[in-house]
Amino acid sequence: MGESAIPTDHRAPEFVDAGDTEQELDFERLERVVQALAERYASLRDENAKLARDLAQRDQRIAELDGEARRQNQRRRDAAQRIDVLVGQIDQLAGRLVTSPE
């Protein structure tokens, strides 16, 4: 009878001869790759969390600066209104001085 291309060794992997170093090397390589991926994932997850915290802090700072800018703009408008009132009063006084007899 000719040899079959189908493997006839159906034993569980733990009972396969230890001499099968190629398969062991493949599993070791796979284990290293999976470990490296797990470490990279953890690293990226930590970096993502840090970036999310940084972004939240920047968003908060932007909101604070936006509020400060609105307050300063309001102060500028208030000052401009007061200046307009003072200029109007000066114009009235100047008009009275010009029309008043000396």
Backbone bond lengths (Angstrom), bond angles and torsions (degrees), N, CA, C in turn:
res aa  C-N    CA-C-N  psi(-1)  N-CA   C-N-CA  omega(-1)  CA-C   N-CA-C  phi
1 M - - - 1.435 - - 1.515 109.27 -
2 G 1.362 115.93 143.56 1.458 120.71 179.35 1.514 110.76 -80.92
3 E 1.310 114.50 160.95 1.460 118.42 179.60 1.518 109.44 -77.62
4 S 1.304 115.82 140.61 1.454 122.43 -179.87 1.523 109.48 -87.67
5 A 1.351 117.12 146.87 1.464 121.54 176.86 1.519 111.06 -79.22
6 I 1.309 117.53 -9.13 1.460 121.64 179.98 1.512 108.25 -87.20
7 P 1.353 117.34 126.26 1.462 119.48 179.10 1.517 110.56 -63.12
8 T 1.304 115.11 140.20 1.466 120.25 -178.73 1.514 112.10 -102.61
9 D 1.335 117.67 -3.96 1.458 121.03 -179.52 1.525 108.50 -87.22
10 H 1.334 117.03 102.38 1.459 121.84 -176.88 1.518 111.71 -106.38
11 R 1.300 117.62 23.19 1.461 120.17 -179.63 1.532 109.65 -72.73
12 A 1.308 116.60 154.23 1.459 121.68 176.36 1.523 108.69 -61.10
13 P 1.338 117.82 150.36 1.468 121.10 -175.97 1.516 114.05 -53.82
14 E 1.328 117.92 -33.38 1.464 118.68 -178.40 1.526 112.37 -70.55
15 F 1.332 116.93 -14.57 1.460 120.17 179.91 1.525 113.13 -102.34
16 V 1.330 116.92 0.48 1.463 120.57 178.52 1.519 107.80 -72.82
17 D 1.294 117.21 147.51 1.466 121.52 -178.56 1.526 111.31 -53.20
18 A 1.307 117.03 138.21 1.464 122.80 179.84 1.515 110.82 -67.95
19 G 1.299 117.80 -11.17 1.452 121.22 -178.71 1.519 113.36 -73.71
20 D 1.291 118.18 -6.16 1.463 120.81 -178.75 1.522 109.22 -80.89
21 T 1.312 117.25 70.58 1.468 122.79 -173.28 1.516 112.68 -69.91
22 E 1.304 118.18 -27.83 1.468 119.41 179.94 1.521 110.15 -64.05
23 Q 1.318 117.13 -44.04 1.454 121.35 178.67 1.531 109.82 -66.71
24 E 1.316 116.70 -39.86 1.468 120.24 177.94 1.517 110.03 -62.52
25 L 1.336 116.94 -42.03 1.462 120.13 178.74 1.520 111.15 -64.63
26 D 1.343 116.33 -38.45 1.463 119.51 177.32 1.526 110.67 -62.52
27 F 1.336 117.80 -43.22 1.456 120.75 178.82 1.530 111.50 -66.74
28 E 1.327 116.98 -39.06 1.466 120.21 177.69 1.526 110.35 -64.19
29 R 1.333 115.45 -42.80 1.465 119.72 178.47 1.523 110.11 -63.61
30 L 1.315 116.81 -44.70 1.466 121.53 177.20 1.520 110.43 -59.46
31 E 1.331 116.42 -43.45 1.458 120.58 179.59 1.530 110.74 -62.14
32 R 1.340 117.22 -42.13 1.469 120.74 178.21 1.523 111.28 -64.00
33 V 1.321 115.97 -42.32 1.465 119.84 -179.99 1.523 110.55 -65.04
34 V 1.324 117.09 -44.26 1.464 120.64 178.76 1.523 109.94 -63.24
35 Q 1.322 117.52 -42.28 1.464 121.05 178.39 1.530 110.77 -62.26
36 A 1.336 116.58 -43.67 1.466 120.63 178.89 1.529 110.21 -63.19
37 L 1.323 117.39 -41.51 1.465 120.65 177.78 1.522 111.41 -63.92
38 A 1.321 116.71 -41.62 1.463 120.54 178.66 1.524 111.03 -63.05
39 E 1.328 116.40 -41.72 1.467 120.26 178.03 1.521 110.69 -65.96
40 R 1.326 117.16 -41.79 1.469 120.96 179.60 1.525 109.93 -65.09
41 Y 1.332 116.22 -40.67 1.461 120.33 177.58 1.527 110.52 -60.61
42 A 1.334 116.85 -46.14 1.467 120.77 179.43 1.520 110.50 -62.15
43 S 1.320 116.34 -41.61 1.460 120.92 178.62 1.526 111.26 -63.03
44 L 1.323 116.54 -45.88 1.462 120.56 179.20 1.523 111.50 -66.39
45 R 1.330 117.34 -36.71 1.464 121.17 177.57 1.531 109.92 -63.34
46 D 1.342 116.53 -43.37 1.470 120.59 178.29 1.528 110.86 -65.00
47 E 1.325 115.88 -43.08 1.469 120.01 179.02 1.530 110.22 -63.49
48 N 1.319 116.85 -41.02 1.459 121.08 178.42 1.525 110.85 -62.32
49 A 1.326 117.03 -41.99 1.463 120.93 178.48 1.526 110.53 -63.08
50 K 1.332 116.42 -42.72 1.468 120.44 178.40 1.523 110.53 -62.94
51 L 1.336 116.55 -44.85 1.463 120.24 179.23 1.525 111.27 -63.80
52 A 1.326 116.76 -36.48 1.465 120.21 177.67 1.531 110.21 -65.15
53 R 1.343 116.50 -41.08 1.477 119.54 176.83 1.521 110.67 -64.38
54 D 1.326 116.74 -44.00 1.473 120.64 178.38 1.528 110.62 -60.08
55 L 1.317 116.43 -43.60 1.461 120.87 -179.92 1.524 110.58 -63.23
56 A 1.319 117.14 -42.34 1.466 120.96 179.07 1.531 110.19 -62.49
57 Q 1.334 116.59 -41.58 1.463 119.93 177.76 1.521 111.31 -64.40
58 R 1.320 116.55 -41.23 1.471 119.85 178.70 1.517 110.74 -66.62
59 D 1.328 117.15 -40.44 1.464 120.17 177.43 1.524 110.37 -60.85
60 Q 1.335 115.79 -41.14 1.463 119.66 178.60 1.534 110.17 -64.61
61 R 1.320 116.78 -43.24 1.470 120.97 179.60 1.532 110.67 -63.83
62 I 1.332 116.44 -39.86 1.463 120.43 177.64 1.524 110.01 -61.93
63 A 1.329 116.87 -43.42 1.468 121.16 178.82 1.530 110.21 -62.26
64 E 1.339 116.87 -41.98 1.471 120.45 178.12 1.524 110.53 -63.14
65 L 1.321 117.31 -45.85 1.468 121.03 -179.63 1.522 111.39 -66.42
66 D 1.319 116.80 -36.91 1.463 120.78 177.26 1.526 109.98 -62.57
67 G 1.333 116.57 -44.16 1.458 120.97 177.15 1.519 111.49 -62.55
68 E 1.332 115.94 -42.19 1.471 120.21 178.40 1.528 110.40 -64.02
69 A 1.327 117.34 -41.48 1.466 120.75 178.85 1.530 110.50 -62.29
70 R 1.352 117.15 -41.39 1.470 119.99 177.63 1.524 111.24 -63.26
71 R 1.350 116.37 -42.18 1.475 119.64 178.26 1.524 111.07 -63.13
72 Q 1.324 116.99 -43.09 1.464 120.30 179.97 1.532 111.28 -66.16
73 N 1.330 116.45 -38.68 1.468 119.10 177.03 1.519 111.05 -64.09
74 Q 1.325 116.53 -39.18 1.464 119.83 177.64 1.528 110.22 -65.09
75 R 1.325 116.81 -42.23 1.474 120.08 177.14 1.529 110.73 -60.51
76 R 1.342 116.36 -40.55 1.462 120.34 178.91 1.527 110.29 -63.97
77 R 1.340 117.54 -43.66 1.469 120.56 178.73 1.535 110.56 -64.00
78 D 1.335 115.96 -41.66 1.471 119.57 178.19 1.526 110.50 -62.16
79 A 1.332 116.77 -43.86 1.467 120.40 179.28 1.522 110.19 -63.82
80 A 1.315 117.73 -40.81 1.466 120.89 179.37 1.521 110.33 -63.39
81 Q 1.336 117.39 -39.35 1.463 120.55 177.58 1.530 110.76 -64.60
82 R 1.330 116.66 -43.48 1.474 119.85 178.70 1.524 110.63 -63.02
83 I 1.320 116.60 -40.61 1.469 120.58 178.38 1.523 110.02 -63.76
84 D 1.349 116.87 -41.54 1.467 119.98 177.52 1.526 111.08 -60.36
85 V 1.345 116.63 -42.23 1.463 120.94 178.58 1.532 109.60 -62.98
86 L 1.345 117.09 -45.20 1.470 120.24 179.67 1.533 111.30 -63.70
87 V 1.315 117.06 -41.28 1.472 120.35 178.36 1.524 109.12 -63.39
88 G 1.326 116.86 -40.01 1.468 119.97 177.03 1.516 111.22 -62.29
89 Q 1.323 117.05 -42.32 1.466 120.48 178.81 1.522 110.31 -65.03
90 I 1.325 117.16 -41.32 1.474 120.77 178.68 1.531 109.57 -63.07
91 D 1.332 116.91 -42.43 1.460 120.28 178.11 1.530 110.54 -60.90
92 Q 1.353 117.14 -41.89 1.466 120.16 177.92 1.517 110.49 -62.71
93 L 1.331 117.43 -45.26 1.463 120.60 -179.81 1.537 110.43 -64.00
94 A 1.315 115.75 -41.66 1.464 119.73 178.90 1.508 109.82 -63.81
95 G 1.322 118.61 -38.89 1.471 122.17 178.15 1.510 110.47 -65.23
96 R 1.318 118.42 -38.23 1.459 121.76 179.02 1.525 110.47 -68.65
97 L 1.308 115.77 -39.45 1.471 118.62 -178.74 1.515 110.87 -68.07
98 V 1.311 117.73 -35.50 1.473 121.07 -179.89 1.509 110.59 -70.90
99 T 1.338 117.64 -37.98 1.457 120.67 -177.08 1.515 113.42 -88.77
100 S 1.278 119.12 -12.43 1.462 120.16 -178.77 1.521 110.44 -80.75
101 P 1.335 117.23 140.91 1.461 120.60 178.88 1.519 111.54 -70.51
102 E 1.247 114.80 146.38 1.469 118.99 -178.69 1.478 111.75 -93.75
